[in-house]
Amino acid sequence: MALGWLLVAGLLPLGSPHVRVNAPELSALLQDGVRRSNTLAARVARLETSDLVVHIDYDRGPIRGIGGYVTFVTASGGWRYVRIRIQWELSRPAQLAMLAHELQHAVEIADAPEVTDEASLAVLYSRIGLERRGGACRSFETRAAMASEDQAIRELRLAPPTRVEAARDAPTPRHPGAKGTFSARNVH
């Protein structure tokens, strides 16, 4: 757990080996969220001890009723790679909550060493998740991810907002019913 405290203290950059944020603004937001939310800090700390590499970036496409999603990229050389996309139009506080949600999905994948491709990821989520109907592809949700999102929201409400969170708070409210989800892109 020492790694978690290093992250919370800001002594270990989030660009370290396992959690890689591609957009500087999103990186600053996640670092701020890790300092303010034990839930976010715990998810990042867990991933830093796994064989999973998580790339996080914005999804700048139109809102489709999904605030974020995880896709499996590849497994190679003893490492597994996933991509998290967070909806650009969400408010900054909603982006932080969605990061907690999607990072929980990444932890679920990290805890399942049998997941080495999209097919085995779909098998995992068929077992632990709730299938969402509708949309362009087959997708799943887990109670743990919804709980992580809700817990992060509570923690962030108790912590005073920072300049990073308020820097760009998009005027578009969270799309009604938008939740993060795992998306099995191989199953349409």
C-alpha positions as CSV (number, residue, x, y, z in Angstrom):
1,M,0.0,0.0,0.0
2,A,3.0,2.3,0.1
3,L,2.6,2.8,-3.6
4,G,-0.9,4.2,-3.0
5,W,0.4,6.7,-0.5
6,L,3.1,7.8,-2.9
7,L,0.4,8.4,-5.5
8,V,-1.8,10.3,-3.0
9,A,1.1,12.4,-1.9
10,G,1.9,13.3,-5.6
11,L,5.3,11.7,-5.3
12,L,4.7,9.2,-8.0
13,P,3.6,10.5,-11.4
14,L,0.5,8.9,-12.9
15,G,2.5,8.4,-16.1
16,S,4.3,5.5,-14.4
17,P,4.2,2.1,-16.1
18,H,0.6,1.0,-15.6
19,V,-1.7,4.0,-15.8
20,R,-0.9,6.2,-18.8
21,V,-3.0,9.2,-19.5
22,N,-2.7,10.6,-23.0
23,A,-4.3,14.0,-22.6
24,P,-2.4,16.5,-20.3
25,E,-5.6,18.0,-19.0
26,L,-7.0,14.6,-18.2
27,S,-3.8,13.6,-16.5
28,A,-3.9,16.7,-14.3
29,L,-7.5,15.9,-13.5
30,L,-6.8,12.3,-12.6
31,Q,-3.8,13.3,-10.4
32,D,-6.1,15.8,-8.6
33,G,-8.8,13.1,-8.2
34,V,-6.3,10.6,-6.8
35,R,-5.3,13.2,-4.1
36,R,-9.0,13.8,-3.2
37,S,-10.6,10.4,-3.5
38,N,-9.4,7.2,-1.7
39,T,-11.4,5.2,-4.3
40,L,-9.5,6.6,-7.2
41,A,-6.2,6.3,-5.3
42,A,-6.9,2.6,-4.5
43,R,-7.8,1.7,-8.1
44,V,-4.6,3.3,-9.4
45,A,-2.5,1.7,-6.7
46,R,-4.0,-1.7,-7.5
47,L,-3.3,-1.3,-11.2
48,E,0.3,-0.3,-10.5
49,T,0.9,-3.8,-9.0
50,S,-0.6,-5.7,-11.9
51,D,0.4,-6.9,-15.4
52,L,-2.2,-4.5,-16.9
53,V,-1.3,-1.3,-18.7
54,V,-4.1,1.1,-18.9
55,H,-4.2,3.9,-21.5
56,I,-6.7,6.7,-20.7
57,D,-7.9,9.3,-23.2
58,Y,-10.9,11.4,-24.1
59,D,-13.6,10.2,-26.4
60,R,-14.5,13.4,-28.4
61,G,-17.3,11.8,-30.3
62,P,-20.9,12.6,-29.6
63,I,-22.4,11.4,-26.4
64,R,-24.1,8.1,-26.9
65,G,-25.5,7.6,-23.5
66,I,-22.2,6.2,-22.2
67,G,-19.9,8.4,-20.2
68,G,-16.9,6.0,-20.6
69,Y,-15.8,2.6,-21.6
70,V,-13.0,0.1,-21.6
71,T,-11.8,-1.9,-24.5
72,F,-9.2,-4.7,-24.6
73,V,-6.2,-3.8,-26.9
74,T,-3.8,-6.7,-26.8
75,A,-1.6,-9.0,-24.7
76,S,2.1,-9.2,-25.5
77,G,5.4,-9.9,-23.7
78,G,3.7,-10.7,-20.4
79,W,1.7,-7.5,-20.4
80,R,-2.0,-6.9,-21.1
81,Y,-3.2,-3.6,-22.5
82,V,-6.6,-1.9,-22.2
83,R,-7.9,1.5,-23.3
84,I,-10.3,3.7,-21.2
85,R,-12.1,6.4,-23.0
86,I,-13.9,9.2,-21.1
87,Q,-16.5,11.4,-22.7
88,W,-15.1,14.8,-23.4
89,E,-18.4,16.7,-22.9
90,L,-18.9,15.5,-19.3
91,S,-18.3,18.0,-16.5
92,R,-15.0,17.7,-14.7
93,P,-16.6,16.2,-11.6
94,A,-18.5,13.7,-13.8
95,Q,-15.2,12.8,-15.6
96,L,-13.6,12.1,-12.2
97,A,-16.5,9.9,-11.2
98,M,-16.4,8.1,-14.6
99,L,-12.6,7.6,-14.1
100,A,-13.4,5.8,-10.8
101,H,-16.0,3.7,-12.6
102,E,-13.8,2.7,-15.6
103,L,-10.7,2.1,-13.4
104,Q,-12.8,-0.3,-11.4
105,H,-13.4,-2.2,-14.7
106,A,-9.6,-2.2,-15.3
107,V,-9.1,-3.7,-11.8
108,E,-11.6,-6.4,-12.6
109,I,-9.6,-7.2,-15.7
110,A,-6.3,-7.1,-13.8
111,D,-7.8,-9.5,-11.3
112,A,-8.6,-12.0,-14.1
113,P,-5.3,-13.3,-15.6
114,E,-7.3,-15.5,-18.0
115,V,-8.3,-12.4,-19.9
116,T,-5.9,-12.2,-22.8
117,D,-8.1,-11.1,-25.7
118,E,-11.5,-9.6,-26.5
119,A,-13.2,-13.1,-26.5
120,S,-11.9,-13.9,-23.0
121,L,-12.9,-10.4,-21.8
122,A,-16.4,-11.0,-23.0
123,V,-16.5,-14.4,-21.2
124,L,-15.4,-12.6,-17.9
125,Y,-18.1,-10.0,-18.2
126,S,-20.7,-12.5,-19.1
127,R,-19.9,-14.1,-15.8
128,I,-19.4,-11.1,-13.5
129,G,-21.4,-8.4,-15.3
130,L,-24.9,-7.4,-16.2
131,E,-25.5,-7.2,-20.0
132,R,-26.8,-3.9,-21.3
133,R,-29.2,-4.1,-24.2
134,G,-29.2,-1.6,-27.0
135,G,-26.4,0.3,-28.6
136,A,-24.0,-0.5,-31.4
137,C,-22.2,-3.3,-29.6
138,R,-22.6,-5.8,-26.8
139,S,-21.7,-4.2,-23.5
140,F,-21.7,-5.1,-19.8
141,E,-21.9,-3.3,-16.5
142,T,-20.8,-4.4,-13.0
143,R,-22.2,-3.5,-9.6
144,A,-18.6,-2.9,-8.4
145,A,-18.0,-0.3,-11.0
146,M,-21.3,1.5,-10.2
147,A,-20.4,1.4,-6.5
148,S,-16.9,2.8,-7.2
149,E,-18.4,5.7,-9.2
150,D,-20.9,6.4,-6.4
151,Q,-18.2,6.3,-3.7
152,A,-15.9,8.6,-5.6
153,I,-18.8,11.1,-6.1
154,R,-19.3,11.1,-2.3
155,E,-15.6,11.5,-1.6
156,L,-15.2,14.3,-4.1
157,R,-18.2,16.2,-2.7
158,L,-16.5,16.2,0.7
159,A,-13.2,17.4,-0.7
160,P,-13.2,21.0,-1.8
161,P,-12.9,21.5,-5.6
162,T,-9.6,22.5,-6.9
163,R,-8.5,24.8,-9.7
164,V,-7.8,21.7,-11.8
165,E,-11.4,20.4,-11.5
166,A,-12.9,23.9,-12.2
167,A,-10.5,24.7,-15.0
168,R,-12.8,23.4,-17.8
169,D,-16.3,22.5,-16.6
170,A,-18.2,21.8,-19.8
171,P,-21.6,23.4,-19.9
172,T,-23.2,20.1,-21.2
173,P,-24.6,18.2,-18.3
174,R,-24.1,14.4,-18.0
175,H,-26.3,12.7,-20.5
176,P,-29.4,11.2,-18.7
177,G,-28.7,7.6,-17.9
178,A,-25.1,7.8,-19.0
179,K,-23.0,5.2,-17.2
180,G,-19.6,3.8,-17.9
181,T,-19.5,0.4,-19.4
182,F,-17.2,-2.4,-20.6
183,S,-17.6,-2.7,-24.4
184,A,-16.9,-6.0,-26.1
185,R,-16.1,-4.6,-29.5
186,N,-15.6,-8.1,-30.9
187,V,-19.3,-8.9,-30.3
188,H,-21.6,-6.5,-32.2
